[in-house]
Amino acid sequence: MADLLPYLCEPLQTFSKPAFRGARLINFDTGKHDIKRQQEGWLVEATHAIPKGRKFNIWIIGYASKRAYRGQGAAQSDASNLKLSMDRARQAAMIMEAVDPEIYSHISKFDGQGNYAYDAPETDNSGLWRAVEVHIFLDEPPPPPGPVQPDPPCQGGERYRKWSIATPGGFSASPFPGAVVAGNVVAFRKEEGAPVIHFYLAPGGGGGFSYSGPKLGRILEWIKQLFGGFSASGMSWSSFTATTPFNFGDLDGATCQIKSIGGGVGPGFQKAAVSVHGKVWFRESSSKCMVKELDFFNDVDTSGKDLQFGVGGSVVGGPLIRAQ
């Protein structure tokens, strides 16, 4: 990378796993956040280099030198340098997002360190610290390095990527050929921290076929019996990593699509793939919390033995309803 100096160098931050791409963008103009052409070229190339369809996570960390702002006291100058470091990180993120608009959903850490990341006299104006570091990791991100503090959660509380899901029961009925009304019980287990399980009913309509579907009265009675007889330990759980971090509050009312085929009256077997999307708060590259409708996860395989009431195959979608 030496041929790209004086505006790029190797990163100073070290992680427990090597980055797919990593660089320190240095020598920003004093008090400015404008990206140099050579820095922009690296950001564009690094974004294009990310393998299509591969999971990835990005860290972007901005810095500022110790040099104080003229006419400002020490505390005010520190605050100005903190804002400057965030602005520099934001500019780097915006260039990457211009190449690939989906980048924002893969920025797992966006931070500004201001002038607190190193020790030097308050007159120091080192170009090494007028900087932004960018790290692109394939698959899961590494544990955070020591100096970086976690962002507070957005509205609605902390959100999680590690989950397990099960579909322990379902029914299907066909009001007329080619149309299906169906419902499934969907169980979610949070795997980060202490495991917690919540159950949801996922009613919906769509296309498909059904044989010997029950009448509404029998469905309602079946649901009551099913919710009273769950055994979490006996369910077939499928673990997955969420595309967008979410929590149980986000699931309530989110849209669940289930592609399934199977059946039985009582014990049965279902081949199923589950996807969920809905409105969720997330932290975008400007560090602001925003709300947007996003995919939580797609086509997680939940096939296995379950309780079925009817035989059929369908692609149905509808809201998740929390089972109290």
N, C-alpha and C positions, 0 to 999 in steps of 0.2 A: 504493500500500500504506500510505500515511500514516494512513488512517483506522483502521488496525488497531494502531497504536502504542499503548502502549509495549511490546508483546510480540512484534512482528514488524517487520522492516525488510529492506531490500535486502541481498543477500549481499555479503560482503567478498571471498570467493574469486573469482578470475577464471579462465576457462578459454578454450581455443582455439576453442570453439564455444558458442553460446548454449544455455542450458538451456530445455527445454520449460516447466518450472516450477522456480523457485528462491526460497528465502527463508532468512533468518537468524532463528531463534527466539531472542529475547533476554530479558534480565531474569528469568532463573530465580532463585528465592529462593536466597540465599546458603547454600551447603552442601547444597542440595536438588536433586533431579532431576525433580520433579513437573512435568508439562506443564500450562500454563495453558489455559483454555477456548478462547481465541482462537487459540492455537497448534494445539490439537487440531482446531479447525474448518478451519484452513488445510491441515493434513495430510490430513484426510478429503477435502476438496474436491480437492486435488491428486492424490490417489490415484484418485478417481472420474474425473478428467479424462483419465487416460491412455487413448488410443484402444485399443479392443478389437482384439486380434490384432496389434498393432504391437510390434515389438521395442523394448525400452527398458532403460535402466540407471540406477541410483540411487546417488548419493554421499551419505553421512550422516557428518558430522564434528562431534564434540563438543568443547567448550572449557570452561575454568574461568578465573576471575580469579586474580590474584596473591595474594590475601588468604590468609595462613597460617592453619592450624588451631591453635586454642588448645591449648597443652600439647604441641605436636609440634615437633621440630626441623625444619630446613630440608628435608633429604632426605625425611623422613617426610611432611612436609606436601606436598611436590611429588608424592609417590606417591599421597597421598590425593586431590589435585586431579586427577591423571591418571585415577584410578578414577572420580571424580565425572564427568569429561567423558565417559567411556565409558558410565556409567549414563544420562546425559542423552541421548546418541545412541541407546542401546538403547530408551529409552522412546519416542522418536520413531518408531523402526522398528517397535515393537510396535503402535503405533496404526495405522500403515499396513498392517501384516500383518492386523490385525483387520478391515480393510475388504476386503483382497484377500490370502488366504493364500499366493498365489504370489509375493508381493512379495519374500520372502526370497531366492528364486532369481535375482532381478534386482538385488540390492544388490551392485554390483561393487566398491565401496569403503566400508568401515565402519571408522571411526578415531576415536580420542580423542586430542586434542592437549594435554590438561591445561592447565597455565598457561605452557607454553613457546612459545606462538604469537605473543606480543607482548612488547614491552619496557616495563616500568613498575616503580615501587617495589613491594616485596613487601607493602606495605599496600594496594595498589590493589584496589578491589572494583567495577570498572566493569561495569555491566549489559550492555554490548556484548560482553563476553567471558564472561559467564555465559550460554552460548549453545550452539545447535546449528545447523549449516547443512545444508540439504537441497537437493539438485540432482537433477532428473529430466531425463535426456537421452533423446531418441528415437533409435533405431538404435544406433550404436556410441558408447561413452563416449569422451570426449576424453582426451588424455594427462594424467597426474596433475599437479596443480600442485606447485610446488617443495617446500613445507613438509611435504607428506604422504609418509610413508615406506611402502613396500610391506609388507604383512603377510607373514610367513614362510609357506611352503607348508604345507598340511595333510599328514597322513600319506600316504606314497606319492609325495611329490615334487610338483613344479610341474605345473600342468594348463593346457590351452590351448584357445582357442576357434576358432582358424583351422586348418582342415583341408582336405584333398582326399581323394576316395575314388574307387576304380575297382573294377569287377567283371570281371576279364579272362577268366573261364571258369566254366562250370557244367554240371551234369547234372540230369536229372529222370527219374523212373521211377514208374510207377503200379502198386502191388501189387494193387489192385482198383479198380473204377470210383469216381470221386469222391475218391480219396485219392492223395496224391503224396508220395514221398520225394524230396528234392532236396538238392543241395549246390552251393555257389558258392565260388569263391575271391574274397576281398575284400581289397583293398589299401588301406591308409591311409597318407597322407603328411602329416606335421606341417609346417605352413607358417610357424610362428613360430620365429624363430631359424634355425639350419641345418636344411634339409629332411631328414627321416628317413622311410624307408619300411619298413613291416612288412606281411607277408602273413598272412592268416588263412583257415582253412577254416570255412565256415558251413554245416554239415549241418542238416537239419531236416525236419519233417513237417508236413503240413497238407492243405488242400483244393485241388482243381484237377484238371487232366487232363494226361496225358503220352502221347506216341506214340513207339514204338521206343526206350524207355528201356533202358539197358544192364544187364547182369547185374553182380553185386557184384564179381566178379573183374576185369572190364573197367574198372569204376569205379576200383578201387584202382590198377590199372596206369596208367590215364589221369591220376590225381592225381599219381603219381610223375613222369610225363613232363611234366606241366604245371608242377610246381614247379621242374623243372630247366630250363625253357625260357622263363622270364619275361623280358620286356624292358620295364623300367619306362618308358623313353622312348616306347614305342609304345602304351602304354595310354591309354584315354580317361579323363582325370581330370575330376571334378566338384568344384569348390570350394564350401565351405559354412562357415557360422559355427555352432558348437555351441550348443545351448540351455543345456547345462550343461558347463562346462569339464572335460576329461578328459585322460588320458594313455594311453600304450600299456599300462601295467599295468592300468588300469581296463578296457580292451577285452578282455583275456584272461578268458574265461568270461562276459562280458556277453551278453545275449540279442539276437540279430540277427534282424529280420524282413525278408524280401525278398518284395515283390510283383512278379511277373515274368510275361512271356509272350515266347516266342521259341524259337529252336532252330537246329539244324544238326548235322552230324556233321563236326567240325573247325571251320573258320571259320563263324561264324553271326552272328546279331543278336539282342539281347535288349533288350526294353523293361522297365526295372526301376526300383523305388523302394525305398530301403533306410532302415530305422529301427533304432536301437540304444538299449537301456536297460539299466541295471544298477546295482549298488551303487557309490557313489562318495563320497569324502570332500569336503566343502565347508565353507566358513566361513559360518555363519549370522549373523543380525543381532546376536547377543550377542557376536560376535567369536570364539566357540568353534568348533572344528572338529567337525563331525558327519558320520556316515555314513548314507546313505539311498539307497533305490533310486529313481533319477530317469531321465528321458529324456535321453540324450546328444544326440540329434538325431532328426528325424522326416522321412520321405519325401523323402530326397535323391535326385534323379533321376540314375541311373547308366546310362542307356540308351546303347547303341552297339554297335559290332562287338566280338565276343569269340570265344572257343572254346567250342563247345557240344557236348554229347553227348546228343542226344535233342531232342524237340520237345514243348513243353507250356506251360501257364500255371498259376500256383499262387500261393498266399499261404502261405509256410512260415516257421516260426520255430525257432530253436535256438541253442546256445551258439557263440561265436566261439572257435576253437582256433588258437592261434599256430602258424605253420609255421616250424620251426627251420631 
